[in-house]
Amino acid sequence: MARPIQASFDLAALKNNFAVARRHAGTAAIMAVIKANAYGHGLLRVARALADADGFALLELDDAVRLRDAGYRQRILLLEGFFSAAELPVIVHHEFTIMVHSREQLQLLKTLRTDKKIDVFLKFNTGMNRLGFAPADSAGLIEEVKALSCVGKIVLTTHFSDAEGVSGIDWQMREFENRVARPGYARSLANSAALLRFPEARGDWVRPGIMLYGASPLEDASAQKLGLTSVMTLKSAIISIQQLKPGDTVGYGSLFSADRNMRIGVVACGYADGYTRHAYNGVPVLVEGVRVPMAGRVSMDMLCVDLTNVPHAAVGSPVVLWGEGLPVEEVAAAAGTVSYELLCAIARRVPVAESD
Ligand SMILES: *Cc1c(COP(=O)(O)O)cnc(C)c1O
């Protein structure tokens, strides 16, 4: 038998989650965010399931080319635009849309000679302080970009830093509405959390990512409550069982110590499979459908669980690391990270399966 780990992808769930995004988006167009190999779910697999999306957004140029080569004709937005002049001919040839966020990019666009037009999402920094132009400069900047012969449509864009949190988006929306927005220009604002929480931020192009994969971005609403279904289930099995006596320890660093006679299950999944090494004692794992706590540290190829609550577990017992029956965001929270990091870390060596 092969090593039992597998990532299985539920494409019906992906379509369901897209329908949820569609309902929240109203009349706004949906730019499905598929950066980082579609958050670890497989670029072309996800594009196929989301072929009805009005556009795709990602930042890897080679993946954008793969999408075009696979026949996708909708808008493809490069979320960080371009990094050097050498990319511009590729962008023009494949009719990609680019995020423009810096003076350096503008300088390069000014030197571009082409008969075709590139559509631009012009990015403004309304508080995230990562990418984007200052809102106070918007009037002159929009005129400057509009005047470039290679620029087609302009969509005014920003990104929220706290759409899922207590600060919300009002403060950034105010900045955008007062200093950036203007009649005649389309707008793109919302990520998943903003799309789910703030109808006023829908604009013309919404950019949902994480919700499409079935994870809730909101602390106070589970995926289930939002109508989202997990797309990726990371599964494996128990490959060994150890009987511990009081005082025995488990794994590197002896981080877990038995206080009684107990059974420990060894699961074929480690950090080389993409499971985070920051998880240890107590992080939830499903064995035979029962939630059990991790015991000790995650090692490269294995992790261990306390089988006290599943006395019938044996070598071969099925294990779910996250996905069906165990929301990835719960595992992430217990491990001190976010669902995004777990999903997009899935390693190449993990065999995949998909179902419709
Ligand atoms: C990744 C990303 C998104 C999607 O965010 P989610 O929280 O996954 O919905 C939207 N916009 C930009 C600019 C991004 O980089």
The ligand as an SDF file (V2000), in Angstrom:
LIG
                    3D

 15 15  0  0  0  0  0  0  0  0999 V2000
   -5.4230   37.8210   -2.0220 C   0  0  0  0  0  0  0  0  0  0  0  0
   -6.1730   39.0440   -2.3930 C   0  0  0  0  0  0  0  0  0  0  0  0
   -7.5860   39.0600   -2.3640 C   0  0  0  0  0  0  0  0  0  0  0  0
   -8.4060   37.9000   -1.8570 C   0  0  0  0  0  0  0  0  0  0  0  0
   -8.4710   37.9370   -0.4450 O   0  0  0  0  0  0  0  0  0  0  0  0
   -9.3160   36.8690    0.3890 P   0  0  0  0  0  0  0  0  0  0  0  0
   -9.1600   37.3050    1.7930 O   0  0  0  0  0  0  0  0  0  0  0  0
   -8.6970   35.5440    0.1370 O   0  0  0  0  0  0  0  0  0  0  0  0
  -10.7090   36.9470   -0.1120 O   0  0  0  0  0  0  0  0  0  0  0  0
   -8.2130   40.1940   -2.8310 C   0  0  0  0  0  0  0  0  0  0  0  0
   -7.5080   41.2720   -3.2640 N   0  0  0  0  0  0  0  0  0  0  0  0
   -6.1660   41.3000   -3.2660 C   0  0  0  0  0  0  0  0  0  0  0  0
   -5.4570   42.5110   -3.7420 C   0  0  0  0  0  0  0  0  0  0  0  0
   -5.4550   40.1910   -2.8320 C   0  0  0  0  0  0  0  0  0  0  0  0
   -4.1100   40.2220   -2.8340 O   0  0  0  0  0  0  0  0  0  0  0  0
  1  2  1  0
  2  3  1  0
  2 14  2  0
  3  4  1  0
  3 10  2  0
  4  5  1  0
  5  6  1  0
  6  7  2  0
  6  8  1  0
  6  9  1  0
 10 11  1  0
 11 12  2  0
 12 13  1  0
 12 14  1  0
 14 15  1  0
M  END
$$$$
